[in-house]
Amino acid sequence: MNLNSSQKTTLVFVGAFFTAGIVLSTMVFPFWNLIREDVFEEVVILNNDGGTCYVDSKDNVPKIIEDCSLNPGDKTTIKYGKGLAWATIVTP
């Protein structure tokens, strides 16, 4: 199979493009950064604003809990992704 100059240039360009894509996807933006570690923590409800509760967590990122029926001062266990601002209540 003989390739002319244009086909060789295209083949080199496509190979370089795929190589750059692989390097960028693994070194610059690794896939595992999309998968966050689940954190479980016992917290105290600070405020309940019409079913949306607010708590403070160990990572210093205030958490928002939707569909919350707890009152301020209640203790509960929450689950959240590391570094995220929303959480869910873990039922025992």
SULBELGI-V774577 format. One record per residue. N is the residue number from 1. RES is the residue in one letter. OMEGA is omega in degrees with one decimal (* if undefined). Layout:
BEGIN
n=N res=RES omega=OMEGA
n=N res=RES omega=OMEGA
END
This chain:
BEGIN
n=1 res=M omega=179.9
n=2 res=N omega=178.6
n=3 res=L omega=176.6
n=4 res=N omega=-174.7
n=5 res=S omega=-179.4
n=6 res=S omega=179.4
n=7 res=Q omega=178.0
n=8 res=K omega=178.8
n=9 res=T omega=177.8
n=10 res=T omega=179.4
n=11 res=L omega=177.6
n=12 res=V omega=179.5
n=13 res=F omega=179.9
n=14 res=V omega=178.0
n=15 res=G omega=178.1
n=16 res=A omega=178.8
n=17 res=F omega=178.9
n=18 res=F omega=177.7
n=19 res=T omega=178.0
n=20 res=A omega=177.7
n=21 res=G omega=178.9
n=22 res=I omega=179.5
n=23 res=V omega=180.0
n=24 res=L omega=-177.3
n=25 res=S omega=-179.0
n=26 res=T omega=-175.9
n=27 res=M omega=-173.9
n=28 res=V omega=-177.3
n=29 res=F omega=-178.6
n=30 res=P omega=-178.5
n=31 res=F omega=-175.2
n=32 res=W omega=173.3
n=33 res=N omega=177.2
n=34 res=L omega=-179.1
n=35 res=I omega=-176.8
n=36 res=R omega=177.7
n=37 res=E omega=175.9
n=38 res=D omega=178.8
n=39 res=V omega=175.6
n=40 res=F omega=-175.4
n=41 res=E omega=174.5
n=42 res=E omega=-175.5
n=43 res=V omega=175.2
n=44 res=V omega=178.5
n=45 res=I omega=180.0
n=46 res=L omega=-175.6
n=47 res=N omega=172.6
n=48 res=N omega=-176.5
n=49 res=D omega=177.5
n=50 res=G omega=178.5
n=51 res=G omega=175.1
n=52 res=T omega=-178.2
n=53 res=C omega=178.2
n=54 res=Y omega=178.7
n=55 res=V omega=174.8
n=56 res=D omega=-176.0
n=57 res=S omega=-177.3
n=58 res=K omega=-178.2
n=59 res=D omega=177.7
n=60 res=N omega=173.3
n=61 res=V omega=179.7
n=62 res=P omega=-177.3
n=63 res=K omega=176.4
n=64 res=I omega=179.3
n=65 res=I omega=178.9
n=66 res=E omega=178.0
n=67 res=D omega=-177.1
n=68 res=C omega=179.2
n=69 res=S omega=-179.6
n=70 res=L omega=-179.7
n=71 res=N omega=175.8
n=72 res=P omega=-178.3
n=73 res=G omega=178.4
n=74 res=D omega=175.1
n=75 res=K omega=178.3
n=76 res=T omega=175.5
n=77 res=T omega=179.8
n=78 res=I omega=174.8
n=79 res=K omega=178.6
n=80 res=Y omega=175.3
n=81 res=G omega=-176.2
n=82 res=K omega=178.2
n=83 res=G omega=-178.7
n=84 res=L omega=-175.2
n=85 res=A omega=178.3
n=86 res=W omega=-176.3
n=87 res=A omega=174.1
n=88 res=T omega=178.3
n=89 res=I omega=179.1
n=90 res=V omega=177.4
n=91 res=T omega=-178.4
n=92 res=P omega=*
END
